[in-house]
Amino acid sequence: MHENKIEVVTFDLVGKIPEGASIQFLRAEVPAIEDPRFALIRYSVDGEEPETGLRLDLDKQTLLDHFEEGSQQERFLLGATPRLVQFLYAELDKREGLELGCSYEPPNRDFEFKDDSPLVTLPGQQ
């Protein structure tokens, strides 16, 4: 049986996306195609990396996988999703000339958002 293996480009997320609620974002795996629609976000909870990652729909700018509704981890994830999307869009815009199967860190290790406020206001937050 012939396997169709899709090449991916991996972006380091450690220290690029704030961590919280015992979640740390490790890396994003993106298909090495023009205008990818999805990314797989690898993360750890309490230092343990689950076997499966979180699927991120780049077109809809939302995660397809979630934690328990209303949990602290889910609220954190909802707040971090726009930052993940913003970071990946910025990196994908720069990826011309990247080699398949390689792992990359952004040229600017101190990727900064315009401000440190959450991009999403959740119910009960002010």
C-alpha positions as CSV (number, residue, x, y, z in Angstrom):
1,M,0.0,0.0,0.0
2,H,1.3,3.4,-1.0
3,E,1.3,6.0,1.8
4,N,0.9,9.7,0.9
5,K,3.1,11.5,3.4
6,I,2.6,15.2,3.7
7,E,5.7,17.3,4.4
8,V,5.4,19.7,7.2
9,V,7.2,22.8,8.4
10,T,7.5,23.1,12.2
11,F,7.6,26.4,14.1
12,D,8.9,26.6,17.6
13,L,6.3,28.1,20.0
14,V,8.1,27.8,23.3
15,G,8.4,31.2,24.9
16,K,6.6,32.8,21.9
17,I,3.0,32.3,23.1
18,P,2.3,32.9,26.8
19,E,1.6,29.9,28.9
20,G,-0.9,29.4,31.6
21,A,-3.4,27.0,33.3
22,S,-0.6,24.4,33.2
23,I,-0.5,24.6,29.4
24,Q,2.7,25.3,27.5
25,F,2.6,25.6,23.7
26,L,5.6,23.7,22.2
27,R,5.4,23.8,18.4
28,A,3.1,24.2,15.4
29,E,3.2,21.7,12.5
30,V,1.9,23.2,9.3
31,P,1.6,21.4,5.9
32,A,4.3,22.6,3.5
33,I,1.8,23.7,0.9
34,E,0.8,27.2,-0.3
35,D,-1.8,28.8,1.9
36,P,-2.3,25.9,4.4
37,R,-5.7,25.8,6.0
38,F,-4.8,23.9,9.2
39,A,-2.0,23.6,11.7
40,L,-1.4,21.1,14.4
41,I,-0.5,22.8,17.7
42,R,1.6,20.6,20.0
43,Y,1.4,21.5,23.7
44,S,2.1,20.1,27.1
45,V,-0.1,20.0,30.2
46,D,1.8,19.9,33.5
47,G,5.0,19.1,31.5
48,E,3.4,16.0,29.7
49,E,2.9,16.2,25.9
50,P,-0.3,14.4,24.8
51,E,0.0,12.1,21.8
52,T,-2.5,14.2,19.8
53,G,-2.2,17.9,19.3
54,L,-4.8,20.6,18.9
55,R,-6.1,21.2,15.4
56,L,-6.2,24.9,14.4
57,D,-8.3,26.1,11.5
58,L,-6.3,29.0,10.1
59,D,-9.2,30.1,7.8
60,K,-11.8,30.3,10.6
61,Q,-9.1,31.3,13.2
62,T,-10.4,28.8,15.7
63,L,-9.3,25.6,17.4
64,L,-11.2,22.5,16.5
65,D,-10.2,20.7,19.7
66,H,-11.0,21.9,23.2
67,F,-10.7,21.1,26.9
68,E,-13.7,20.6,29.2
69,E,-16.2,23.5,28.7
70,G,-15.8,26.2,31.3
71,S,-12.5,24.8,32.7
72,Q,-9.6,27.1,33.4
73,Q,-7.6,25.4,30.6
74,E,-10.4,26.0,28.1
75,R,-10.7,29.7,29.1
76,F,-6.9,30.0,28.7
77,L,-7.0,28.2,25.3
78,L,-9.7,30.6,24.0
79,G,-7.6,33.6,25.0
80,A,-4.5,32.2,23.5
81,T,-6.0,31.2,20.1
82,P,-5.9,34.7,18.5
83,R,-2.2,34.9,19.5
84,L,-1.5,31.5,18.0
85,V,-3.2,32.6,14.7
86,Q,-1.4,35.9,14.6
87,F,2.0,34.3,15.2
88,L,1.5,31.7,12.6
89,Y,0.2,34.1,10.0
90,A,3.3,36.3,10.6
91,E,5.6,33.2,10.2
92,L,3.8,31.8,7.2
93,D,4.1,35.2,5.5
94,K,7.9,34.9,5.8
95,R,8.3,31.2,4.9
96,E,9.2,31.6,1.2
97,G,12.4,29.6,0.7
98,L,12.0,27.4,3.8
99,E,13.0,23.8,3.4
100,L,10.5,21.0,3.9
101,G,10.8,18.8,7.0
102,C,12.9,21.4,8.8
103,S,12.2,23.1,12.1
104,Y,12.4,26.9,12.3
105,E,12.5,29.5,15.0
106,P,11.4,33.0,14.0
107,P,14.3,35.3,13.0
108,N,13.3,37.6,15.9
109,R,13.3,35.3,18.9
110,D,11.4,38.1,20.8
111,F,8.3,38.0,18.8
112,E,6.1,40.7,20.4
113,F,2.4,41.5,20.2
114,K,1.3,45.1,20.0
115,D,0.3,45.0,23.7
116,D,0.1,42.5,26.5
117,S,-3.7,42.5,26.8
118,P,-5.8,39.5,25.8
119,L,-7.1,39.6,22.3
120,V,-10.4,38.0,23.4
121,T,-12.5,39.1,26.4
122,L,-14.2,36.2,28.0
123,P,-17.4,36.4,29.9
124,G,-16.6,37.5,33.5
125,Q,-13.3,39.2,32.5
126,Q,-12.9,42.9,32.4
